[in-house]
Amino acid sequence: MAFEASMIRYLAVGGLLMVAACGGNDVEKERAALAAYDDAKLAELADAGNFDEVVRSINAKKQLGVDTAADNMLLLRIRLDRRDGIGAEAIVEKLLAEGAEPGPLAVPQAQALFIQGRIDPARKALEQEGIPEADQLELYLLKGDIARLRGEDSLARIAYGQAIEAGPQDFRGYLSLGLLNYREGRLDESDALADKALALAPEDPMVNYLAGASARHQGRFDDAVARLKLATRDNPGNLLAELELASVYIELDRREEAEAALDVVYAQAPDNTMAFYLSSLLAARQGKAEQAEALLLRAGDLTRDFMPAVRAYGLVLSDLGKYSQAQKPLMRYLQSVPTDNMVRLRLADAMIKRGNPRHALEILAPLLKEGEELPAAQALAASARAASGDTKAAEKLFQSAAALAGDSGADAGFRHEAAKKAAVSRFLGGDRKGAIADLRKLAAGAPDDGDLQVLLANYLVQVGDFSGAEAQVPHIGDPEKSAVAANMAGYIRFAEGQYEASLPFYAKAIELNPGYASALKNRGLANVVLRRFGDALPDLQAAEKFMPNDPQLHALLGRTLLEVGRPVDALPHLKAAQAGLPNSPIVLADQAETLAALGFPMQAITMAADARKLAPTDEKFAAYLDGKVKEWQIQDERLRAERQQAEEAKAKAVREAMEKAAETRAAIKEDSKAKDAPQPAPEPAPAQPEDDGEDTGEPQ
């Protein structure tokens, strides 16, 4: 079958050749007619887009030997328009071989090389002298494209600017510079350039793409969709337009249409980094921050070079609580687009979370000017002041933020939270009575705010108003049904010194919510106070899984492990507690006891002295430590005596061994001397009678 198919194809081709050969005079007439087109006619056909007929005419001229340099230049133009870099380069080489001047061919030659991806040779070709004035526009556009591909954006910017000067009525300079600005995040500049390009070429797909992107940036979403659909209609393979269209749909929260646009991109380019970026935005919109981060990581260099992706990456890291990592992309984007308030606020928040409130205030400064205050900026500035220990300033700023917020919707919720934080700052600043009054007023207007009800109950316990705190519990919930309410009821009893009575409430809270870390920690603490360390340990270890960075929990675990005879396990927890509570004398004292248990009494004594310095007026604590220090001094003396005895015993053993070795060596030496001494001559044997041959009857 394969042979038959091959033969049929061969016969078919042969038949066509025979038909062509039979053309005779008709073919000659057609060739002559095509060769008769003059330069004006060919230019007219080329301008109309009839490239095939132009090529046929020039080929006919070549066959008749009447083609001209102008014909070859026109054919070169067509090759370049059709992105045939190899064919265009061959024509340039032919013209140069025939003696054409290099200058007029420099730009076409560079374009042919550029189409083939030979960037460096293309740049070298543009160094040719004698480039005509008419080619200056193409020269600068190509220089800009080469610089852009090489990552030399500043050179590309200059070249595109020169292209605009060389051809102010040509849309391509505006388009190229606009696209560069858009990629770099210079959105205001790209918007203006898009308008100029659109006025000159309203039907061009790439112009419509840039105009659509610009319209999206300006919030004109309907116009953006219309422009981008024009861009994809006239150029179905315009992935940039599809990506931008997906961006608009994401802005409009039209998820299905966004996904459909991205499907078009993935079908043609499965590893498109921009598509990964946009998919990450969709994931972030749905609250899937981890998925969004994974997609952004697949976007690779885009999160470093494309400012909108840099922005998205910083925001996603912030959503994930990765504040240290989020600071770099957020800062980089803000330096490029300083007017983005959301990024500025997120960056300040990350800095506060990472313990850098001073820099956070510097970042917030532009939003805190008179007449430009934003409630969110005021609230973050308040948090920064609170983190710096300036509770008075924090209270005022939280109050200011609450005053700036509205009375409905999201603003009302923000206003409520800001007022709550102002009360907290007031409490921490020492005005406990006033803070509790503020919280009571807020709680009366927001009975469903469980966090507020718990906060108020906690503060009432801290000021010793146990009956007031107890009255607050029903506002939190039924202790038989609410783990939070049961936990609070237990905490109130614990604070009153009713440690045993607190345990059933904690047990109920844990029964209702086995993963309730606060209740686990509280029950563990109650058992520590009751010196039931074996009962406390499982609760504290379970709580650590949920609160791995809680220094107080580490302190409790350290003490408990020490009490159950596990000082080796206790020490890491106490060191972690000290890192979080560096000024806690109790943590240092427990660490000292642990060191003593591990056999380091002198280190324990030194640490006990440090602990005592942190509580100079606590006589009870000082007396306790003094007693411990005496024990550790005795321990140290005993250890010293034991070490001395051990050293003496060791020295004695060494001496005895050396003496024995010396005796052994002496014995060996004596034995050697005895062997080497001259021996006495042996005594001569008695003379034997001569044998006379007679048999004496003696045995021989």
ZAMARGU-4260 file (C-alpha; in steps of 0.2 Angstrom, whole numbers, plus 5000, padded with zeros to 4 digits):
<rodrens>
0) 5000/5000/5000 | 5014/5012/5004 | 5022/5008/4987 | 5006/5012/4978 | 5003/5028/4987
5) 5020/5034/4983 | 5018/5029/4965 | 5001/5039/4964 | 5010/5054/4972 | 5024/5053/4959
10) 5012/5051/4945 | 5001/5066/4951 | 5017/5077/4952 | 5023/5071/4935 | 5005/5075/4928
15) 5006/5092/4934 | 5023/5095/4927 | 5016/5089/4910 | 5002/5101/4911 | 5013/5115/4915
20) 5025/5110/4901 | 5010/5110/4889 | 5007/5128/4893 | 5018/5134/4880 | 5014/5152/4874
25) 5001/5155/4887 | 5015/5154/4901 | 5027/5165/4891 | 5013/5178/4889 | 5009/5178/4907
30) 5028/5180/4912 | 5030/5194/4900 | 5014/5203/4907 | 5021/5201/4925 | 5038/5207/4920
35) 5030/5223/4912 | 5025/5230/4929 | 5035/5246/4932 | 5041/5252/4949 | 5026/5262/4953
40) 5014/5248/4949 | 5024/5236/4960 | 5024/5249/4974 | 5005/5251/4972 | 5002/5232/4974
45) 5014/5231/4989 | 5005/5245/4998 | 4988/5236/4994 | 4995/5220/5002 | 4996/5210/4986
50) 5013/5203/4990 | 5011/5187/4981 | 5008/5196/4964 | 5023/5207/4968 | 5034/5192/4971
55) 5028/5184/4955 | 5031/5199/4945 | 5049/5201/4952 | 5052/5182/4949 | 5046/5184/4931
60) 5059/5199/4929 | 5073/5188/4936 | 5069/5174/4923 | 5069/5187/4909 | 5085/5195/4916
65) 5077/5213/4918 | 5075/5214/4937 | 5082/5230/4945 | 5090/5235/4962 | 5073/5243/4966
70) 5064/5226/4963 | 5076/5218/4975 | 5073/5231/4988 | 5055/5229/4986 | 5056/5210/4988
75) 5067/5213/5003 | 5053/5223/5011 | 5041/5210/5008 | 5052/5196/5015 | 5054/5207/5031
80) 5035/5210/5032 | 5032/5192/5031 | 5045/5189/5045 | 5056/5179/5033 | 5073/5183/5041
85) 5083/5171/5031 | 5076/5176/5014 | 5078/5194/5018 | 5096/5191/5024 | 5100/5182/5007
90) 5094/5197/4997 | 5105/5209/5007 | 5120/5198/5004 | 5116/5197/4986 | 5114/5216/4984
95) 5130/5219/4994 | 5139/5206/4983 | 5133/5216/4967 | 5141/5232/4974 | 5127/5240/4984
100) 5132/5253/4997 | 5131/5246/5015 | 5123/5261/5023 | 5106/5260/5015 | 5105/5241/5018
105) 5111/5242/5037 | 5093/5243/5044 | 5086/5230/5033 | 5101/5218/5037 | 5099/5222/5055
110) 5080/5218/5054 | 5083/5202/5045 | 5096/5196/5059 | 5084/5202/5073 | 5070/5191/5066
115) 5081/5176/5067 | 5085/5180/5085 | 5103/5185/5081 | 5103/5200/5093 | 5121/5205/5094
120) 5125/5204/5075 | 5109/5215/5072 | 5116/5228/5084 | 5133/5227/5075 | 5124/5230/5059
125) 5116/5246/5065 | 5134/5253/5068 | 5136/5255/5049 | 5138/5273/5043 | 5128/5281/5029
130) 5111/5275/5036 | 5098/5286/5026 | 5087/5299/5035 | 5072/5289/5029 | 5077/5274/5039
135) 5080/5284/5055 | 5063/5279/5063 | 5066/5260/5059 | 5084/5262/5066 | 5078/5269/5083
140) 5064/5257/5084 | 5075/5242/5081 | 5088/5249/5093 | 5075/5250/5107 | 5069/5233/5104
145) 5087/5226/5105 | 5090/5235/5121 | 5074/5229/5128 | 5078/5211/5125 | 5095/5213/5132
150) 5087/5220/5148 | 5094/5238/5145 | 5078/5247/5148 | 5086/5264/5150 | 5094/5263/5133
155) 5077/5256/5126 | 5068/5271/5133 | 5080/5283/5125 | 5079/5274/5108 | 5060/5274/5108
160) 5060/5292/5112 | 5071/5296/5097 | 5059/5285/5087 | 5045/5297/5092 | 5055/5312/5087
165) 5060/5304/5070 | 5042/5299/5066 | 5029/5309/5077 | 5015/5303/5066 | 5020/5285/5067
170) 5011/5275/5081 | 5025/5262/5084 | 5036/5274/5094 | 5022/5278/5106 | 5017/5260/5107
175) 5034/5253/5110 | 5038/5266/5124 | 5020/5263/5131 | 5023/5245/5132 | 5040/5247/5141
180) 5032/5259/5154 | 5018/5247/5157 | 5030/5232/5160 | 5040/5243/5172 | 5024/5249/5181
185) 5025/5267/5175 | 5006/5267/5173 | 5003/5285/5171 | 5016/5287/5157 | 5010/5271/5148
190) 4992/5278/5149 | 4997/5294/5140 | 5007/5285/5127 | 4992/5273/5124 | 4981/5288/5120
195) 4993/5295/5107 | 4995/5278/5099 | 4977/5275/5098 | 4973/5291/5090 | 4986/5286/5076
200) 4981/5268/5074 | 4964/5264/5081 | 4963/5247/5073 | 4980/5240/5077 | 4979/5225/5089
205) 4994/5229/5100 | 4988/5247/5101 | 4971/5241/5107 | 4980/5229/5119 | 4989/5244/5127
210) 4974/5255/5126 | 4964/5241/5135 | 4977/5239/5148 | 4977/5258/5151 | 4958/5259/5152
215) 4959/5245/5165 | 4972/5255/5175 | 4960/5270/5175 | 4946/5260/5180 | 4936/5261/5164
220) 4933/5242/5163 | 4920/5242/5150 | 4931/5251/5138 | 4945/5240/5143 | 4935/5224/5138
225) 4930/5232/5122 | 4948/5237/5117 | 4955/5220/5122 | 4942/5210/5112 | 4946/5220/5097
230) 4964/5216/5100 | 4960/5197/5101 | 4948/5198/5086 | 4961/5205/5074 | 4975/5194/5081
235) 4968/5178/5088 | 4986/5173/5094 | 4988/5189/5104 | 4991/5181/5121 | 4995/5198/5129
240) 4978/5204/5125 | 4970/5188/5132 | 4980/5190/5148 | 4975/5208/5150 | 4957/5203/5147
245) 4959/5190/5161 | 4966/5204/5172 | 4950/5214/5169 | 4938/5200/5172 | 4948/5197/5189
250) 4946/5216/5193 | 4927/5214/5190 | 4926/5197/5200 | 4920/5188/5184 | 4930/5172/5188
255) 4923/5161/5175 | 4927/5173/5161 | 4944/5176/5168 | 4947/5157/5169 | 4941/5155/5151
260) 4953/5168/5145 | 4967/5160/5154 | 4963/5143/5146 | 4966/5151/5129 | 4983/5156/5135
265) 4987/5139/5143 | 4982/5130/5127 | 4995/5139/5117 | 5008/5142/5131 | 5007/5130/5146
270) 5021/5138/5155 | 5016/5156/5153 | 5023/5165/5168 | 5010/5179/5166 | 4996/5166/5166
275) 5003/5159/5182 | 5003/5176/5190 | 4985/5180/5185 | 4980/5162/5191 | 4988/5167/5208
280) 4977/5182/5209 | 4961/5171/5206 | 4967/5160/5220 | 4971/5175/5232 | 4953/5182/5228
285) 4946/5165/5234 | 4957/5165/5250 | 4969/5152/5244 | 4985/5161/5249 | 4996/5145/5249
290) 4990/5141/5231 | 4993/5159/5226 | 5011/5158/5233 | 5015/5142/5223 | 5008/5149/5207
295) 5019/5165/5210 | 5034/5155/5213 | 5031/5146/5196 | 5030/5163/5188 | 5049/5165/5192
300) 5058/5181/5186 | 5041/5189/5184 | 5040/5192/5203 | 5056/5202/5201 | 5054/5211/5185
305) 5035/5214/5182 | 5029/5227/5195 | 5011/5221/5196 | 5018/5203/5200 | 5030/5210/5212
310) 5015/5218/5221 | 5005/5202/5221 | 5019/5192/5228 | 5022/5204/5242 | 5003/5205/5246
315) 5002/5186/5246 | 5017/5184/5257 | 5008/5196/5269 | 4992/5186/5269 | 5002/5171/5274
320) 5010/5180/5288 | 5027/5179/5280 | 5031/5197/5285 | 5049/5196/5284 | 5049/5189/5266
325) 5035/5201/5261 | 5044/5217/5265 | 5057/5216/5251 | 5044/5215/5236 | 5032/5227/5245
330) 5046/5240/5247 | 5052/5237/5229 | 5035/5240/5222 | 5032/5255/5233 | 5048/5263/5226
335) 5041/5261/5209 | 5023/5266/5213 | 5023/5277/5228 | 5004/5281/5226 | 4999/5264/5230
340) 4991/5266/5248 | 4987/5247/5250 | 5005/5242/5247 | 5011/5256/5259 | 4999/5250/5273
345) 5004/5232/5270 | 5022/5236/5271 | 5020/5246/5287 | 5010/5232/5295 | 5024/5220/5290
350) 5037/5231/5298 | 5027/5232/5314 | 5024/5214/5315 | 5043/5211/5313 | 5047/5223/5327
355) 5052/5238/5317 | 5039/5251/5322 | 5051/5266/5319 | 5053/5262/5300 | 5034/5258/5299
360) 5030/5276/5305 | 5042/5283/5291 | 5033/5273/5278 | 5016/5279/5285 | 5022/5297/5285
365) 5015/5302/5268 | 4997/5296/5273 | 4998/5305/5290 | 4999/5323/5283 | 4985/5335/5288
370) 4970/5333/5276 | 4976/5317/5269 | 4974/5305/5284 | 4967/5288/5281 | 4959/5279/5295
375) 4969/5263/5291 | 4985/5273/5292 | 4981/5281/5308 | 4977/5264/5315 | 4994/5257/5310
380) 5003/5272/5316 | 4994/5269/5333 | 5000/5251/5332 | 5018/5257/5329 | 5017/5269/5344
385) 5010/5255/5355 | 5024/5243/5349 | 5036/5257/5354 | 5029/5258/5372 | 5020/5275/5369
390) 5003/5270/5374 | 4997/5288/5376 | 5001/5292/5358 | 4993/5275/5353 | 4977/5279/5361
395) 4975/5296/5353 | 4979/5289/5336 | 4967/5275/5338 | 4954/5287/5343 | 4958/5298/5328
400) 4956/5283/5317 | 4939/5279/5324 | 4934/5297/5321 | 4939/5296/5303 | 4930/5280/5299
405) 4911/5281/5294 | 4896/5274/5303 | 4890/5260/5291 | 4897/5245/5282 | 4915/5240/5283
410) 4919/5258/5289 | 4908/5255/5305 | 4917/5239/5308 | 4934/5247/5307 | 4928/5261/5318
415) 4923/5248/5331 | 4940/5239/5331 | 4949/5256/5332 | 4939/5261/5347 | 4942/5244/5355
420) 4961/5246/5352 | 4961/5264/5359 | 4953/5257/5375 | 4967/5243/5376 | 4980/5257/5374
425) 4972/5267/5388 | 4972/5251/5399 | 4990/5248/5396 | 4994/5266/5399 | 4988/5265/5416
430) 4970/5272/5415 | 4962/5255/5419 | 4945/5262/5426 | 4943/5273/5410 | 4948/5259/5398
435) 4935/5247/5406 | 4922/5260/5405 | 4925/5262/5387 | 4925/5244/5384 | 4908/5242/5393
440) 4901/5255/5382 | 4907/5247/5366 | 4901/5230/5373 | 4884/5236/5376 | 4883/5242/5357
445) 4890/5226/5351 | 4884/5211/5361 | 4889/5199/5347 | 4907/5203/5348 | 4914/5188/5357
450) 4932/5194/5357 | 4926/5211/5365 | 4916/5202/5379 | 4932/5191/5383 | 4943/5206/5383
455) 4932/5215/5395 | 4931/5200/5407 | 4950/5198/5406 | 4952/5216/5411 | 4940/5215/5425
460) 4949/5200/5432 | 4966/5210/5431 | 4958/5224/5442 | 4951/5211/5454 | 4933/5213/5450
465) 4929/5195/5450 | 4910/5197/5452 | 4910/5209/5437 | 4920/5196/5427 | 4908/5182/5432
470) 4893/5193/5427 | 4902/5195/5410 | 4903/5176/5407 | 4885/5174/5401 | 4888/5187/5387
475) 4902/5176/5381 | 4891/5160/5381 | 4885/5146/5391 | 4900/5137/5400 | 4891/5120/5396
480) 4891/5124/5378 | 4904/5136/5374 | 4923/5132/5376 | 4927/5150/5377 | 4915/5154/5391
485) 4920/5138/5401 | 4938/5143/5399 | 4934/5161/5406 | 4924/5154/5420 | 4940/5143/5425
490) 4951/5158/5423 | 4941/5168/5435 | 4941/5155/5449 | 4960/5152/5446 | 4963/5171/5448
495) 4953/5170/5464 | 4965/5157/5471 | 4952/5143/5469 | 4964/5132/5459 | 4955/5116/5462
500) 4938/5124/5457 | 4945/5130/5441 | 4949/5112/5434 | 4932/5106/5430 | 4929/5122/5419
505) 4945/5119/5410 | 4941/5101/5408 | 4924/5106/5400 | 4932/5118/5388 | 4944/5105/5382
510) 4930/5092/5381 | 4920/5105/5370 | 4936/5109/5360 | 4951/5097/5362 | 4962/5108/5352
515) 4959/5124/5363 | 4976/5129/5367 | 4972/5142/5380 | 4962/5130/5390 | 4976/5117/5389
520) 4988/5129/5395 | 4977/5136/5409 | 4974/5118/5415 | 4992/5115/5415 | 4996/5130/5425
525) 4983/5126/5438 | 4991/5109/5440 | 5008/5117/5441 | 5002/5128/5455 | 4994/5113/5463
530) 5011/5104/5461 | 5003/5090/5451 | 5017/5091/5438 | 5013/5074/5431 | 4996/5080/5427
535) 5002/5096/5420 | 5014/5089/5408 | 5003/5082/5395 | 4992/5097/5394 | 5007/5109/5392
540) 5015/5098/5378 | 4998/5097/5369 | 4997/5116/5370 | 5014/5118/5363 | 5009/5111/5346
545) 4997/5125/5344 | 5007/5139/5353 | 5025/5134/5349 | 5032/5152/5351 | 5023/5156/5368
550) 5037/5160/5380 | 5026/5159/5395 | 5021/5141/5389 | 5040/5137/5387 | 5043/5143/5405
555) 5029/5132/5412 | 5036/5117/5402 | 5053/5120/5408 | 5048/5120/5426 | 5037/5105/5424
560) 5050/5095/5416 | 5063/5100/5429 | 5051/5094/5443 | 5048/5077/5435 | 5067/5074/5434
565) 5070/5078/5416 | 5082/5093/5417 | 5090/5089/5400 | 5073/5092/5392 | 5069/5107/5403
570) 5084/5117/5398 | 5079/5121/5379 | 5062/5127/5385 | 5069/5138/5398 | 5081/5146/5385
575) 5066/5149/5373 | 5057/5157/5388 | 5071/5168/5392 | 5072/5174/5374 | 5054/5179/5374
580) 5054/5185/5392 | 5072/5192/5395 | 5067/5202/5411 | 5059/5188/5420 | 5068/5183/5436
585) 5057/5167/5438 | 5063/5161/5421 | 5081/5164/5426 | 5079/5156/5443 | 5072/5141/5435
590) 5086/5140/5423 | 5098/5141/5437 | 5090/5127/5446 | 5091/5116/5430 | 5109/5120/5428
595) 5112/5114/5446 | 5102/5098/5442 | 5114/5095/5427 | 5129/5097/5438 | 5134/5115/5435
600) 5132/5123/5452 | 5144/5138/5449 | 5134/5143/5433 | 5118/5141/5443 | 5125/5153/5456
605) 5130/5166/5443 | 5112/5165/5435 | 5104/5166/5452 | 5113/5182/5455 | 5107/5189/5438
610) 5089/5184/5443 | 5090/5193/5459 | 5095/5209/5451 | 5079/5208/5441 | 5069/5208/5457
615) 5079/5218/5469 | 5064/5222/5481 | 5056/5205/5482 | 5063/5199/5498 | 5054/5183/5498
620) 5061/5179/5481 | 5078/5184/5487 | 5077/5173/5502 | 5072/5158/5491 | 5087/5161/5480
625) 5099/5163/5495 | 5093/5146/5501 | 5096/5139/5484 | 5113/5147/5482 | 5119/5139/5499
630) 5113/5122/5493 | 5123/5125/5477 | 5138/5130/5486 | 5138/5115/5497 | 5135/5105/5481
635) 5150/5114/5472 | 5161/5110/5488 | 5155/5092/5487 | 5159/5091/5469 | 5176/5099/5471
640) 5180/5086/5485 | 5174/5072/5474 | 5184/5078/5460 | 5200/5080/5471 | 5198/5063/5478
645) 5195/5056/5461 | 5211/5065/5455 | 5221/5059/5470 | 5215/5042/5467 | 5219/5043/5449
650) 5237/5050/5453 | 5240/5036/5465 | 5235/5023/5453 | 5246/5031/5440 | 5261/5031/5452
655) 5258/5013/5457 | 5257/5009/5439 | 5273/5018/5435 | 5282/5010/5450 | 5276/4993/5444
660) 5282/4996/5427 | 5299/5002/5434 | 5300/4986/5444 | 5296/4976/5428 | 5309/4985/5418
665) 5322/4982/5432 | 5318/4963/5432 | 5320/4962/5414 | 5336/4971/5414 | 5343/4960/5428
670) 5338/4945/5418 | 5346/4951/5403 | 5363/4954/5412 | 5363/4937/5419 | 5361/4929/5402
675) 5375/4940/5395 | 5388/4936/5409 | 5403/4923/5404 | 5399/4905/5409 | 5412/4894/5419
680) 5421/4880/5408 | 5413/4863/5410 | 5423/4850/5421 | 5432/4837/5410 | 5424/4820/5410
685) 5432/4805/5419 | 5444/4794/5408 | 5437/4778/5401 | 5446/4762/5401 | 5452/4757/5384
690) 5442/4743/5375 | 5452/4727/5373 | 5438/4718/5364 | 5434/4706/5378 | 5416/4703/5382
695) 5414/4710/5400 | 5396/4705/5401 | 5391/4724/5403 | 5378/4731/5392 | 5385/4742/5378
</rodrens>
